[in-house]
Amino acid sequence: MRISPREEAKLLLHQTGFLAQKRLARGLQLNQTEAVALIASQLQERIRDGKHSVAELMHHGKTMLGRRHVLPGVSALLHEIQVEGTFPDGVFLVTVHDPICTEDGDLNAALYGSFLPVPSNDVFPVVNPAEYSRENAPGAIVVRKERIRINQGRERIRLRVTNNGDRPIQIGSHYHFIETNPALAFDRGKAYGKRLDIAAGTAVRFEPGDSKTVTLCAIAGSKIITGGNRLATGIVDLSRTDDIVRDLVRKGFGHIPEPGALEVTEDTDIGRDAYVAMFGPTVGDRVRLGDTALWVEVERDETVYGDEVKFGGGQFPLKSVLWLAVIEYFAVPGKTVREGMGQATNRPASETLDLVITNALIIDWSGIYKADIGVKDGVITGIGKAGNPDVMAGVDPRLVVGSATEVIAGEKLIVTAGAIDAHCHYICPQQVTEALASGTTTMIGGGTGPSAGTNATTCTPSPFYMRQMLAAMDSLPMNFAITGKGNDSGTNALEDIVKAGAAGLKLHEDWGSTPSAIVSALDIGDKYDVQVNIHTDTLNESGFVESTIAAFGNRTIHTYHTEGAGGGHAPDIIVVCGLDNVLPSSTNPTRPYTRNTLDEHLDMLMVCHHLDKSIPEDLAFAESRIRAETVAAEDVLHDTGAISMISSDSQAMGRVGEVVSRTWRTASKMREFRGPLTKLGDFEGHDNGRVKRYISKYTINPAITHGISHLVGQVAVGTLADLVLWKPENFGAKPEMVLKSGVIAWAQVRLFLGNSSAYSSADSH
């Protein structure tokens, strides 16, 4: 058939679009992915018909789905869809802006070519406008009602500038104004050491013959000019001004003295809506996390207003910048990370970052704040203000941007530490892809593949299997810690597995979690400074929970399935949450407790633990583990901090790709049921305390528990750059990008359908 890769992608698009059509035809409101797929696939079909122009299809794409046909929030989030297809006269790109902009749409157009019955619009409820308003949408941002002052305290001057050329000239915010195009005529002496006093990354455009009065401000930092036309290279020294001007005039650069140029004493300010549209939320602004009940407020901003680093030629969000109408000289952006501007000149690679993530909103146990993040050799080397210290204020010496620096645009994105899943059954390598795509960068557990032992327990038993598993993991973009089997009343095999590379020991009731075995495992854990994890004895065979607690002594241990549904002393393992030496975790199938939680568990348990329903004792064992009361209590114990970790129990009784999402579902449920956590400083519209508590459950807490917090589990200087970037509307569900040691290991990219690509601005970055 000679199908190219891009045509294979079109088949995927068609399948997804047709699925969306079938759901629409039976009266279901579409989610964001379904809406994108339906519109894009229908555009492909219209392109194939060969009867429509690009312009006609750009309009047609706005008519298919109405707001009543999609879930609340979708119309507010779906800004743009681009589809490339083969027209009779070649391959062209169709761009549809605001594709869901009517109430009723056109269901005949949406279901064109599907031969499915067209339902009445009455099947779909009329949507209350408040439900699709921007402020109620997932990821909504509510800004503080005040303006932002930029380039504070700088010397300023207003100059008349004329474009004597025959082509337009556009000057970016941080371009040294004295170095600009020779066709611009103005007082270059007064412009020495200055740049445009406008928002970082914006620009002023001078059309041919245009004259404008612009405000310039002094450059900051070390005040060293580089780049441009090499007219004023070096440290700004006003004693050199006359010589510099004479030289540039000799070279043909326009210069018109303006002795009466007005000095400006007031700082420039811009609207906060406009600022957020360019750089993301700042101090005092509030952000809704996905579609949850949680709102965070930015606590501090470590960037410098007016000297932000931002990359690219970019697209300016005109709908958000009404202030353009009143400040006439703002135009299409000319970003700041350019040579001699936000990018330092002549710095060796050893002195500059490998990667900078600009203007990111960091959500971490340590705070919720705005900053640039610098990465060098796979490690976070700085968090604060990045850029060029020659011309920018407040640049951290560890965050110098040079020509050897890559940039990830963090504006309007949230950055978190990669999740740590502390309860993994290593059954198959496909787990890693699923985990990575959900924001997990560290997996802790054991196993040897899909054996009966590994399906049920997280134990790698022998040095041979340890060696094989380590080799198998080498090519996978994930941190791994392997736990050896800890069920042995003797110590020889336990020492062997630790010496072979085990990062901890795992006691599991399926191997016999007796008090004797517990003592032996803890002895080896103490001797080699590795953590011991335990899945306690549901059978109460050697004793009740008190016997197990006595075997712990006062030694620290990590208890799996502390809620009991996944296993452990029935019915009261949950009491260990009150012990100082116990580090409790629970697994995500019970997170949060809903009407369907219990119904799935019995069969899940029977399968993963190799039980037989025909054996009464097996059935009684399974039923004793699944208790509505303790699962419901687990919600509250997480919210109070009594249970400190959430993990997956991957492919056993868990879901490796849902550690993050179920954590935030639990947090949101508790916010709705229990209100703000006032003891943590929360109040209505401000859930920072609860958010820090819950993000700790899959980042810093498991890192501390397993002795790896110096490497992972937090956004902190000196740790691995295992970072997850989220759009606020998709927070906790679908990351935009996942970095492993500073390298992009997973990302949302455009569905490749042609020589350029097709995508939705709602779900691609």
C-alpha positions in Angstrom: 0.0 0.0 0.0 3.0 2.3 0.3 1.9 3.9 3.5 4.3 6.4 4.9 4.7 7.1 8.6 2.7 10.2 8.5 -0.1 8.3 6.8 0.0 5.7 9.6 -0.5 8.7 12.0 -3.5 9.7 10.0 -5.0 6.3 10.5 -4.6 6.7 14.2 -6.3 10.1 14.0 -9.2 8.5 11.9 -9.7 5.7 14.4 -9.8 8.2 17.4 -12.0 10.6 15.4 -14.5 7.8 14.5 -14.6 6.6 18.1 -15.5 10.2 19.1 -18.2 10.2 16.4 -19.8 7.1 17.8 -19.8 8.5 21.3 -21.3 11.8 20.0 -23.9 9.9 18.1 -25.1 8.1 21.2 -25.4 11.4 23.1 -22.2 11.6 25.1 -20.5 14.9 25.6 -16.9 14.7 24.3 -13.8 15.3 26.3 -10.9 17.4 25.0 -9.1 14.5 23.3 -12.2 13.3 21.6 -13.2 16.8 20.4 -9.8 17.4 18.9 -9.8 14.0 17.2 -13.3 14.5 15.7 -12.6 17.9 14.3 -9.2 17.0 12.9 -10.3 13.8 11.3 -13.3 15.5 9.7 -11.1 18.1 8.3 -9.0 15.4 6.8 -12.1 13.9 5.2 -13.1 17.2 3.7 -9.6 17.7 2.4 -9.8 14.3 0.8 -13.0 15.3 -0.9 -11.0 17.9 -2.8 -13.9 20.4 -3.0 -12.8 22.9 -0.4 -10.1 25.6 0.0 -7.9 26.1 3.0 -9.9 29.2 3.9 -13.2 27.4 3.7 -12.0 24.6 5.9 -10.6 27.1 8.5 -14.2 28.3 8.9 -15.8 24.9 8.6 -13.7 23.6 11.5 -15.5 26.1 13.8 -19.0 24.9 13.0 -19.0 21.2 13.9 -19.1 21.0 17.6 -21.0 23.4 19.9 -20.4 24.0 23.6 -23.3 21.6 24.5 -21.5 18.8 22.7 -18.4 18.9 24.9 -17.7 18.6 28.6 -17.5 21.8 30.6 -14.1 23.5 30.3 -13.3 22.0 26.9 -14.3 25.0 24.9 -12.3 27.3 27.1 -9.2 25.1 26.8 -9.3 24.3 23.1 -7.8 27.3 21.4 -6.4 26.0 18.1 -6.3 22.9 15.9 -3.9 22.5 13.0 -4.3 19.8 10.4 -2.1 19.2 7.4 -3.5 17.4 4.3 -3.1 16.8 0.6 -5.3 19.2 -1.4 -5.5 18.9 -5.2 -2.8 21.5 -5.6 -0.5 20.3 -2.9 0.0 19.8 0.9 -1.3 22.7 3.0 -2.0 23.4 6.7 -5.4 24.2 7.9 -5.6 26.2 11.2 -8.8 26.5 13.1 -8.9 29.1 15.9 -11.4 28.7 18.7 -13.0 25.6 17.1 -15.8 25.4 19.7 -17.3 28.8 19.6 -21.0 28.3 19.1 -23.8 26.8 21.3 -25.2 24.2 18.9 -22.6 23.5 16.3 -23.7 21.3 13.4 -24.0 17.7 14.1 -24.5 16.8 10.5 -21.1 18.2 9.8 -19.6 16.5 12.8 -20.9 13.1 11.7 -20.3 13.6 8.0 -19.3 10.4 6.3 -19.7 8.2 9.3 -23.2 6.9 8.4 -24.1 7.1 12.0 -27.5 8.4 13.1 -27.5 12.1 13.8 -29.0 12.7 17.3 -31.1 15.7 18.2 -29.4 18.6 19.9 -32.0 18.1 22.7 -30.0 15.0 23.8 -27.2 17.4 24.9 -27.9 19.7 27.8 -27.8 23.4 27.4 -24.6 24.6 29.1 -24.6 27.3 31.7 -22.2 30.0 30.4 -20.5 30.0 33.8 -19.4 26.4 33.3 -17.3 27.2 30.2 -16.0 30.6 31.4 -12.2 30.9 31.6 -12.2 31.5 35.4 -14.0 28.2 36.0 -12.0 26.1 33.6 -9.4 23.6 34.6 -6.1 25.3 35.2 -7.7 28.7 35.6 -5.5 31.6 36.7 -6.9 34.4 38.9 -4.5 37.4 39.0 -4.0 39.9 41.8 -5.6 43.2 41.0 -2.5 45.4 40.7 0.0 46.4 38.0 3.6 45.2 37.8 6.5 47.7 37.8 9.4 46.7 35.5 13.0 47.8 35.5 12.6 49.5 38.8 14.9 52.3 39.8 16.7 52.5 36.4 17.8 55.7 34.8 15.4 56.5 31.9 15.2 58.9 29.0 12.8 59.5 26.1 14.2 59.8 22.6 12.7 60.5 19.2 13.6 57.8 16.7 13.0 57.8 12.9 13.3 55.0 10.4 15.0 56.4 7.4 15.1 53.0 5.7 12.8 51.5 3.1 12.0 48.4 5.2 10.5 47.9 8.6 12.8 47.6 11.6 11.9 45.8 14.9 14.0 46.2 18.0 13.7 43.8 20.9 13.6 44.8 24.6 17.2 43.9 25.4 18.9 44.9 22.2 21.5 47.5 23.0 19.9 50.6 21.4 23.1 52.3 20.4 23.8 49.2 18.3 20.6 49.3 16.2 20.2 49.4 12.5 22.0 52.3 10.8 18.8 53.5 9.2 17.4 54.5 12.6 18.2 58.1 13.4 18.2 59.3 17.0 20.6 60.6 19.6 22.9 57.5 19.9 25.0 59.2 22.5 22.1 59.4 24.9 21.2 55.8 24.1 24.6 54.6 25.1 24.3 51.9 27.9 20.5 51.8 27.5 17.8 49.6 26.0 14.0 49.8 25.5 12.0 50.2 28.7 9.4 47.6 27.8 8.5 44.2 29.0 11.2 41.6 28.4 10.7 39.7 25.2 8.5 42.4 23.5 9.7 44.8 20.8 9.1 48.1 19.1 8.4 48.2 15.3 9.4 51.1 13.2 7.8 51.2 9.7 9.6 52.9 6.9 9.5 56.7 7.5 8.0 56.2 11.0 9.0 58.5 13.8 8.3 57.4 17.4 9.3 58.6 20.8 10.4 55.7 22.9 11.6 55.4 26.5 15.0 53.8 27.2 16.3 52.5 30.5 19.8 51.7 31.7 21.0 48.2 31.3 21.7 46.4 34.5 24.2 43.8 35.8 27.8 44.5 35.1 26.8 46.9 32.3 28.9 45.3 29.6 27.9 45.7 26.0 28.6 42.9 23.5 27.3 41.9 20.1 25.2 44.0 17.9 27.3 46.0 15.4 30.4 46.2 17.7 30.0 49.9 18.1 30.2 50.2 21.9 31.7 46.9 23.0 32.9 46.9 26.6 32.0 48.2 30.0 29.7 51.2 29.8 32.0 54.2 30.3 30.4 57.6 29.7 33.8 59.2 29.1 33.9 57.1 25.8 30.6 58.5 24.5 31.9 61.1 22.2 34.5 58.8 20.6 31.9 56.1 20.1 29.4 58.5 18.5 32.1 59.9 16.1 33.1 56.4 15.1 29.5 55.2 14.4 28.7 58.3 12.4 31.8 57.7 10.3 30.4 54.1 9.7 27.1 55.5 8.4 24.9 55.0 11.5 22.1 57.5 11.8 22.6 60.0 14.7 20.5 63.1 15.5 21.5 65.0 18.6 18.5 65.7 20.9 19.8 68.0 23.6 16.3 68.5 25.1 15.6 64.8 25.5 13.3 64.3 28.5 14.6 62.3 31.5 11.9 60.0 33.0 11.8 59.5 36.8 8.8 57.1 37.1 9.0 53.4 36.7 7.1 51.7 33.9 4.3 49.4 34.8 2.2 46.9 32.9 -1.1 45.2 33.5 -0.9 42.0 35.4 -3.1 40.1 32.9 -0.6 41.0 30.2 2.3 40.0 32.4 0.8 36.6 33.2 0.0 36.0 29.5 3.8 36.4 28.8 5.5 35.0 31.8 3.0 33.0 33.8 1.6 33.8 37.2 3.6 35.7 39.8 3.4 36.6 43.5 -0.2 36.6 44.7 -1.7 35.1 41.6 -3.8 31.9 42.1 -3.8 28.8 39.9 -6.3 26.0 39.9 -4.7 22.6 39.6 -6.3 20.7 36.8 -10.0 20.2 37.4 -9.6 19.7 41.1 -10.9 21.7 44.0 -7.3 22.8 44.8 -6.0 26.3 44.2 -2.4 27.4 44.8 -1.1 30.9 45.3 2.4 31.9 44.2 4.4 32.6 47.3 7.4 34.4 45.8 9.0 35.2 42.4 12.8 34.9 42.1 12.9 36.4 38.6 13.3 40.1 38.1 10.5 42.1 36.5 11.7 43.5 33.2 14.8 41.3 33.0 13.1 37.9 32.5 14.7 35.4 30.2 12.5 34.2 27.4 13.3 32.4 24.2 12.0 32.6 20.6 10.3 34.7 18.0 7.1 33.4 19.5 3.4 34.1 19.2 2.0 36.9 21.3 -1.3 36.0 23.0 -3.2 39.1 21.7 -6.4 38.3 23.5 -4.7 38.7 26.8 -3.0 42.0 26.1 -5.5 44.7 25.8 -2.8 47.1 27.0 -1.3 46.9 23.5 -4.0 49.3 22.3 -2.8 52.0 24.7 0.9 51.5 24.6 1.4 52.0 20.9 5.0 50.9 20.6 4.6 47.4 21.8 4.7 44.9 19.0 5.4 41.3 18.2 8.0 39.9 20.6 11.7 39.7 20.1 12.7 37.4 22.9 15.6 38.0 25.3 17.7 34.8 25.2 19.7 36.2 22.3 23.4 36.8 21.9 24.6 39.8 23.9 21.2 40.2 25.5 19.8 37.5 27.8 22.6 35.2 26.5 26.1 36.0 27.7 28.9 36.4 25.2 32.1 34.4 25.0 31.5 32.2 28.0 33.0 28.7 27.8 30.5 25.8 28.1 32.0 25.0 31.5 30.8 28.3 32.9 27.2 28.2 31.5 24.2 26.0 31.9 23.4 23.0 29.7 19.7 23.8 30.2 17.6 26.5 31.6 13.8 26.2 32.3 12.5 29.7 32.2 9.9 31.3 34.4 8.5 28.1 35.8 6.0 27.8 38.6 7.6 25.3 41.0 5.4 23.2 43.2 7.4 21.4 45.8 7.3 20.4 49.4 9.6 23.4 50.0 7.4 26.0 48.5 5.2 27.2 45.6 7.2 29.8 43.8 8.3 31.2 40.4 11.9 30.8 39.3 14.3 29.8 36.5 15.8 26.4 36.9 19.4 25.7 35.7 20.7 22.2 34.9 24.4 21.2 34.4 25.6 17.7 33.8 22.1 16.3 34.6 22.0 18.0 38.0 20.0 21.1 39.1 22.8 23.7 39.7 20.7 26.7 40.5 17.1 27.9 41.1 16.4 31.6 40.9 17.2 34.3 38.3 18.9 33.1 35.1 20.3 35.1 32.2 23.2 37.3 31.3 24.9 39.0 34.3 26.5 41.5 31.9 23.2 43.3 31.3 20.6 41.8 33.6 19.9 42.4 37.3 20.0 39.7 39.9 21.4 36.9 37.8 22.6 34.0 40.0 26.3 33.2 39.2 25.2 29.5 38.9 22.5 30.4 36.3 24.5 32.0 33.5 23.0 31.4 30.1 25.5 31.1 27.2 25.6 29.9 23.6 26.0 26.4 25.1 22.7 26.6 26.8 19.4 24.9 25.7 16.1 26.4 26.7 12.8 24.9 27.8 10.1 27.5 28.0 8.5 27.1 31.4 6.2 30.1 31.1 2.7 29.2 32.2 3.8 25.7 33.1 4.1 24.0 36.5 7.3 22.1 37.4 7.4 19.4 40.0 9.9 16.8 41.0 9.6 13.4 39.3 7.4 11.0 41.2 8.9 8.2 43.2 6.9 5.0 43.1 8.0 3.1 46.2 6.0 -0.1 45.5 6.7 -1.6 42.1 6.6 -5.2 40.9 9.1 -5.5 38.1 7.0 -7.6 35.8 7.7 -6.1 32.3 9.6 -3.2 30.8 6.4 -1.7 29.4 5.7 -0.5 32.9 8.4 2.1 32.5 6.8 3.8 29.5 3.5 4.0 31.3 5.1 5.3 34.5 7.2 7.8 32.7 4.2 9.2 30.8 2.5 9.9 34.1 5.4 11.8 35.6 7.2 9.0 37.5 11.0 9.0 37.3 12.0 6.7 40.1 10.8 3.1 40.7 11.5 1.2 43.9 10.6 -2.5 44.1 11.7 -5.9 43.0 11.1 -8.9 40.9 12.4 -11.0 38.0 9.7 -10.6 35.4 6.2 -12.1 35.1 6.8 -15.0 37.5 4.3 -16.0 40.2 6.6 -14.7 42.8 7.0 -11.3 41.2 3.3 -10.9 40.3 2.6 -11.1 44.1 5.7 -9.7 45.7 8.4 -7.1 45.1 11.4 -9.3 45.8 14.5 -10.0 43.7 15.7 -13.2 45.4 19.3 -14.0 44.3 22.5 -12.4 43.1 22.0 -14.0 39.7 18.6 -12.3 39.2 19.9 -9.1 40.7 22.6 -9.0 38.0 20.1 -9.8 35.2 17.7 -7.2 36.3 20.3 -4.5 36.6 21.4 -5.3 33.1 17.9 -5.2 31.8 17.3 -1.8 33.3 20.4 -0.1 31.9 18.7 1.2 28.7 15.5 2.4 30.4 15.1 6.2 31.2 14.2 5.6 34.8 15.9 5.5 38.2 15.6 2.0 39.7 16.1 0.7 43.2 15.8 -3.1 43.7 14.7 -4.7 46.9 15.9 -8.2 47.7 13.8 -10.8 49.4 13.9 -10.3 53.2 12.0 -13.3 54.4 14.7 -15.4 56.1 15.3 -16.0 59.8 19.0 -16.4 58.9 21.2 -13.7 57.5 23.4 -15.3 54.9 21.1 -14.9 51.9 20.0 -11.5 53.0 23.7 -10.3 53.1 24.3 -11.9 49.7 21.5 -10.0 48.0 22.4 -6.7 49.6 26.1 -7.1 48.5 24.8 -8.0 45.0 23.2 -4.5 44.8 19.9 -4.5 46.6 18.9 -1.0 47.8 16.7 -2.6 50.5 14.9 -5.7 51.7 11.3 -6.6 51.3 9.3 -8.8 53.7 6.1 -10.2 52.2 3.5 -12.4 53.8 3.4 -14.6 50.8 7.0 -15.6 51.7 6.2 -15.6 55.5 6.5 -12.3 57.4 7.1 -13.9 60.8 8.6 -12.0 63.7 11.8 -14.0 63.3 12.2 -13.0 59.7 11.4 -9.4 60.6 14.2 -9.3 63.2 16.7 -10.8 60.7 15.8 -8.3 58.0 16.1 -5.3 60.3 19.4 -6.5 61.5 20.8 -6.6 58.0 19.1 -3.3 57.2 20.9 -1.7 60.2 24.2 -3.3 59.3 24.2 -2.1 55.6 22.1 1.0 56.1 19.4 0.0 53.7 15.6 0.3 54.2 13.4 -2.6 55.1 9.9 -2.7 53.6 7.2 -5.0 54.9 3.8 -6.4 53.8 2.6 -7.9 57.1 0.7 -11.1 57.9 -3.0 -10.9 57.0 -3.4 -14.4 58.3 -2.3 -13.4 61.8 -0.5 -16.8 61.7 2.4 -15.9 64.0 0.5 -13.4 66.0 -1.6 -10.3 65.8 -0.4 -6.8 64.8 1.0 -6.4 68.3 3.5 -9.2 67.6 4.7 -7.6 64.4 5.1 -4.2 66.2 7.1 -5.9 68.9 9.4 -7.5 66.3 10.0 -4.0 64.9 11.3 -2.8 68.3 12.1 0.8 67.9 13.7 0.4 64.5 12.5 2.3 61.5 10.5 0.3 58.9 8.4 1.1 55.8 5.0 -0.6 56.0 3.3 -1.3 52.7 -0.5 -1.5 52.4 -1.0 0.3 55.7 -4.7 0.6 55.0 -5.0 -3.2 54.8 -6.8 -3.6 51.5 -3.7 -4.7 49.8 -2.7 -6.9 52.7 -1.5 -6.9 56.2 -2.8 -7.8 59.7 -6.6 -8.1 59.5 -8.4 -6.0 60.6 -6.1 -3.6 62.4 -2.8 -3.1 60.5 -3.8 0.6 60.2 -2.8 1.1 63.9 0.8 1.3 62.9 0.2 4.8 61.5 0.4 6.0 65.1 4.0 4.7 65.7 6.9 7.0 65.5 9.2 4.5 64.0 6.8 3.3 61.2 6.9 5.0 57.8 3.5 4.1 56.4 2.4 4.0 52.8 -0.7 2.9 50.9 -1.3 1.9 47.3 -3.3 3.7 44.7 -6.3 1.3 43.9 -7.9 2.5 47.1 -7.2 6.2 46.4 -9.6 7.8 46.9 -12.4 5.8 48.3 -15.4 5.9 45.9 -18.5 3.8 45.2 -16.6 1.4 42.9 -13.5 1.0 45.0 -14.4 -2.2 46.9 -16.2 -3.9 44.0 -13.0 -4.3 41.9 -10.8 -5.5 44.7 -11.8 -9.1 45.4 -11.1 -10.4 41.9 -8.0 -8.2 41.6 -6.6 -9.8 44.8 -7.5 -13.4 43.8 -5.6 -13.0 40.5 -2.5 -11.3 41.7 -1.9 -13.5 44.7 -2.6 -16.7 42.9 -5.6 -17.6 45.0 -8.4 -20.0 44.2 -12.1 -19.2 44.8 -12.9 -22.8 45.1 -10.9 -23.0 48.3 -12.9 -21.5 51.2 -9.8 -20.4 53.1 -8.4 -18.5 50.1 -11.7 -16.7 49.7 -11.9 -15.9 53.4 -8.3 -14.6 53.3 -9.2 -12.3 50.4 -12.4 -11.0 51.9 -10.6 -10.3 55.2 -8.3 -7.8 53.5 -11.0 -5.7 51.9 -12.7 -3.5 54.5 -14.8 -0.5 53.6 -14.1 1.1 57.1 -10.3 1.1 56.8 -10.3 2.2 53.2 -12.5 5.1 54.0 -10.4 6.0 57.0 -7.4 6.0 54.7 -8.6 9.1 53.0 -8.6 11.0 56.3 -5.3 9.6 57.5 -3.7 10.8 54.3 -5.2 14.2 54.7 -4.0 14.6 58.3 -0.5 13.3 57.3 -0.7 10.1 59.3 -0.1 8.1 56.1 2.8 9.7 54.4 3.3 8.0 51.1 1.3 6.8 48.1 2.6 4.2 45.7 1.2 2.0 42.9 1.7 -1.7 43.6 2.2 -1.8 39.9 0.6 -4.6 37.9 -0.2 -6.5 41.1 -3.0 -4.7 42.9 -2.1 -1.3 41.5 -1.8 1.0 38.5 1.7 2.2 37.7 0.5 5.1 35.7 -1.8 6.5 38.3 0.3 7.3 41.4 0.2 11.0 40.6 -3.4 11.3 39.4 -4.9 9.4 42.3 -2.9 11.4 44.8 -4.5 14.6 43.5 -7.9 13.0 43.3 -7.6 12.1 47.0 -6.4 15.7 47.8 -9.3 17.2 45.9 -11.9 14.9 47.5 -10.6 15.8 51.0 -10.6 19.5 50.1 -14.3 19.2 49.2 -15.2 17.1 52.3 -13.0 18.6 54.9 -12.4 22.2 53.7 -9.2 24.1 54.0 -6.4 22.8 56.2 -6.3 25.8 58.4 -3.6 24.4 60.7 -1.3 24.5 57.6 -2.3 28.1 56.9 -4.9 27.3 54.2 -8.0 29.3 53.6 -10.7 29.6 50.9 -9.0 29.8 47.5 -5.5 29.1 49.0 -4.6 25.4 49.4 -0.8 25.6 49.5 -0.5 23.7 52.7 -2.5 20.7 51.5 -0.8 20.8 48.1 2.6 20.6 49.7 1.5 17.8 52.0 0.2 15.7 49.0 3.0 16.3 46.6 5.4 15.1 49.4 3.6 11.7 49.4 5.2 10.8 46.1 8.3 12.9 46.1 10.3 13.8 49.2 8.7 11.4 51.7 9.6 8.1 49.8 13.0 9.7 49.0 13.7 10.2 52.7 12.3 6.8 53.5 14.7 5.0 51.1 17.7 7.2 51.7 17.8 8.9 48.3 16.6 12.4 49.1 20.0 13.9 48.4 19.5 12.8 44.8 15.8 12.8 44.0 12.4 13.7 45.4 12.6 17.5 45.4 13.3 20.5 43.2 16.5 21.5 44.9 20.1 22.4 44.0 22.3 19.4 43.8 19.6 16.9 43.0 19.1 15.1 39.7 17.1 17.1 37.2 14.3 14.6 37.2 11.5 17.1 36.5 8.0 17.1 35.3 6.4 20.0 33.4 2.6 20.4 33.4 0.1 22.7 31.9 -2.1 23.8 34.8 -5.2 22.4 33.1 -3.6 19.0 32.9 -1.9 19.0 36.2 -1.6 15.6 37.9 -3.0 13.8 34.8 -1.0 14.3 31.7 2.4 15.9 31.7 3.7 18.1 28.9 7.3 16.9 29.4 9.3 14.6 31.6 13.1 15.2 32.1 15.4 12.4 33.3 18.7 13.9 34.5 18.0 17.0 32.4 17.3 15.0 29.2 13.8 15.0 27.7 12.7 11.4 28.2 9.0 11.9 27.3 6.9 14.7 25.9 3.6 15.6 24.4 4.4 16.2 20.7 2.4 17.0 17.7 0.7 14.0 15.9 2.9 13.9 12.8 0.7 14.1 9.8 2.9 15.8 7.2 6.0 17.7 6.5 5.0 20.1 9.2 2.8 18.7 11.9 -0.8 18.7 13.1 -1.7 19.5 16.7 -4.1 21.0 19.1 -2.9 23.8 21.3 -5.0 22.4 24.0 -2.9 19.2 24.4 0.5 19.8 22.8 3.4 21.9 23.6 
